[in-house]
Amino acid sequence: EGFLQVFDEGRLTDGRGRTIDFTNTVILLTSNIGAELSPETSSRGRIGFGPTRRDPKERAREVSRYQEAVSDAARRALPPELFNRLDEVLAFAPLSREDVAEVARRILAALAKDLDRARGVKLDASPAAIDALLDAGGFDPEMGARPMRRAIGRLIEAPIAEMILKGELSRGDVALVDVEGGTIVVDAVTPA
């Protein structure tokens, strides 16, 4: 009902009677509706931004069919009163393993910045660590990048926090993230 008020009236009133103006707002709703329809997981090939061996016209038709299928899935999944108020339904290709690896690098860069600012600790993660994160549950074609956030939290952030609490990682140290025996390890190194 709150969405309908925003779409119809351009405003939303909260439980305390405060009104929020949405008249000059673009609202994006995201969902995994139709994710199972992606040719990414089928034998026909990949929709996305990677190279393709197929004829560009055939690829364009495949993309169009996929977008129509996702729009139909959204129409079936959402109440008509909500779906009819949407201006457009966009279908995005699933993230590839390389896409999620880039997401991991960006999450780790943000973590490194926060760690340096808050604790004076540098973070250095090897490329092998990124691959190990992907293999340790950080990559799931149907879930996008969400599992990577959890994998980094479990395999990197938690060990670093524990090392800081134990006094094993201090200001000026470097937290080295690498792989040993197929397992992600975090070592504390004090520069000479």
N, C-alpha and C positions, 0 to 999 in steps of 0.2 A: 504494500500500500504506500510506503514511503517513496518508492521509485515513481509510482503513478503520480503522486503529488508533485514531485520534482518535474516530471515530463509535462504534466498538464498545466501546472501553475507557475513553474519556474522558481519555486521556493519550497523549503522544507521547514516544518516546525518541530522542534525537539520536545521531549517530555516536560521540559520546564517552561514551554511557551515561547522560547527564543526562535526567531525566524532567520533562516539562512537563505540568501539570495543566490539562485542558480541561473539567472537570466542570461549571463554571458559565459556560460560554462560548457565545456565539451566533456561528456561523460563516457568513459570507456568501460565496458563490462567484459571481463575475460572469463573464459571457460574452456574446459577440455571437451566440450560437446563436439562430437564428430572426429575426435583424434584417432579413433580406430579405423576411420575411413581412408586415412592417408596411404597413398601408394608407397610411402617410405618402407612400410612393413610388408608390402606385397612383392610379388616376383616381377611386376611390370616395370619397376624402376623407381626413381626418386624424383619427387617434386621438391624444389628448393632452389638453392642458388649454386649448386655444384654443376660440374660438367655433365653433359648428356650425350649419348650416341644417337638418340632418336632425332627424327626430322623435327625442326622447330615448330612446324604447323601441328604435328601430332602432339608434341609436348604442350603447346598452347591449348589444344582441345582437352588434353588430360587435366591441365590445371583448371580449366573452366568446369569440367565435370566434377572435379574435387570440390571446388568452391560452391557449386550448386548443391552437391551432396551435403556439405557442411551446413549450408543455409537451410536445407530441408530438415536436417537433424535438429537445428536450433528451433525451427518452427514447431517441430513435434515436442521438443523438450520444455519449451517455455510456455507459460500461459498466454493465450492469444492477446489479452489486454496489454501484456508487456511486449511481446514480439512485434505487435503492430505499431508500437511507438518507437522502434529502433529505426534509425535512418539507414544503416548499412550493416551487413554481417560480413566480416572479413575472415578469411581462412588462411592461417599461417602454416607453412611447412614445419614439420618437426625439426628440432635441433639435431644436428649431426654430432658425432663424437668430437670432431674438431671444434664445433661451436661450443660445446660444453667445456672443452679444454680451455678455450679462451675465456669463458665465464670463470673457470677456476683461477686462471691467472689474474683476472681482475679482482676477484674476491680476495685472493692472497695479497695483491698489491694494496687493497684497502686495509686489510688486516695489518700489513707491514707498517703502513702509515700510522694507524691507530696505536700499534705497539710501540713504535718509535716515539710518538708524541706523549703517550701516557707513561711509558716505563723506560724509555731510552734504550730499548732493545731492538736490534735489527732483525729482520726475517729474511732468510735466503732459502728458497725452495727450488730444488733441482727439477729439470724436465722429467726425470724418471719418477719423481714424486707426483707430478701431475698425472702421468700415465697410471701410476698405482692408485691414485684417487679415483680415476675413471673406472678401474677394474674393481675397486673395493666398494662399489655401490653408488659411486658418484654419477654414473651414466645409466640412464634408463630412457630409451627412445620415446616411451609413452608419457614419461613424467617431466620431460624437459630438464631444466637446470635445478629444480628444487632438491633432488637428492644430493647434488654436489654441495650445496650449502650445509646439509646435514653431515656429509662425509668430512668436510673440512672442520666442522665443529667437533666432531667425535675424534678424528684422527690427528688434528693439528692444534686447534684452539684449546681443547681440554688438556692435552699433555703440556702445552706451554703454560697454561694457567697453573697447573699442578707444580711445574718446575719453578715458577715465580713464587708460589706460596711456600715451597720448600727451601727457597733461597738458592736454588741451583742456577737460576738465570737472573742476572743483575744488570743494572744500568751499564751500558757500554758493551754488553755481550751480544753475540749473534746466535739466534736460534736457527740452526741448520736443519732443514727438512730434506731427507733423502730416503732411499730405499736400501734395505739390507735384507737379503734372503727373501725377497718378495714382500717384505713388510715395511710400512712407512715408519721411520724413526725420526725423532726430534732430538738433536744434540745441542748442548750449550757450549759455545766456543768463546773464550775470552781472547780478543785480539792482543798480540804482543806489542 
